[in-house]
Amino acid sequence: MRILRNFSLKNYNTFGIDVKAKRFISIENIEDLRNILRKTYAAELFILGGGSNMLLTGDIQKTVIHIGIKGKEVISEDDNEAIVRAAAGENWHEFVLWTLQQNFGGLENLSLIPGNVGTAPIQNIGAYGVELKDNFINCHALNIQTLEEREFNWQDCEFDYRNSIFKNQLRNQYIITAVDFKLTKKNHQLKTEYGAINAELEKKGISDPGINDISQAVIAIRQSKLPDPKKIGNSGSFFKNPIVPIELFEKLKSEFPEIPSYPVSTKNVKIPAGWLIDKTGLKGYRDGDAGIHKNQALVLVNYGKASGEEILHLARKVQDMVQKKFGIELEPEVNII
Ligand code: EPU
């Protein structure tokens, strides 16, 4: 376990922002994690997972702990189902591919989401009609103050759209060390209705898809719309899709009959933020190295040397323009630090 000082975080956040950590420690096992936590005040800590859902706007004057705990295993199985456990530092997509190699179904729609396993429950990652919560059983976490280990079951986590208890009451109080999922071994529940999955399968001439076909389709769709963070820095969707009252939606629909929406309840609907931003004309906009992706307006990008402040400035511009045109306030999905 090496303590690095004034360490650049450029390769540790998918936006590729070049800020420094006062101290940086990569942790590979729970014992080392406990040791560091014992020696460091909670207020002095900054916990880093895959760095895929954050915008760093300045140097971090704290001890950055990078959770690099690895491991994935089958905990139990019967003829129908398998319970698998992945350690927090496993790359999410590699873990999904590992489950598919064993013909375990459930995570295929969540292929190619950037980030690590340990941070996936915090914002209940989701894509193409599936959310992490749909296959989640429990997660194991360490209390930063007391160092006690605790298991959180599905209910404890209070999952919601891109949200959980770890973003609210328990923010910065626990470090997730491993996550358990329940996956199918046969009679896989395929979800092909959402987005362009069916169209992608048809294009390939696949009429009776399996879980690997779905994964391949999701990968192809994501690659066509979303920039690869290894090539162009980004954090996926920068804003949440806003949930608005039906009255406001009806008013907008009379002006913009083509406005897309997803039902939420009898009172509210969800509107794709990407569509709203697109309509302001900002898709493909670029200011220096900060920009809005040309294929998906919900994704803010760093073409190289943009600072976190520059990306944030652009995000504020997007919020202003959407507010003025539609009267809707966009809420960032990404954590701004
Ligand atoms: N749209 C536009 N212009 C754009 C972008 C989108 O008109 O520039 C329209 C599309 O035509 C479509 C609708 O908006 O009618 C929705 O677009 P899309 O299917 O691309 O999905 P999204 O709502 O923008 C959400 C998630 C993504 C997830 C996709 C697929 C959020 C904030 N984003 O995006 O998640 O991959 O659905 O399930 O919920 C992420 O969280 O980082 C992320 C990428």
Boltz pocket constraint, residues with backbone or C-beta under 6 A from the ligand:
constraints:
  - pocket:
      binder: B
      contacts: [[A, 126], [A, 127], [A, 128], [A, 129], [A, 195], [A, 225], [A, 235], [A, 236], [A, 237], [A, 238], [A, 239], [A, 240], [A, 241], [A, 260], [A, 272], [A, 273], [A, 274], [A, 275], [A, 278], [A, 283], [A, 293], [A, 295], [A, 296], [A, 297], [A, 298], [A, 333]]
      max_distance: 6.0
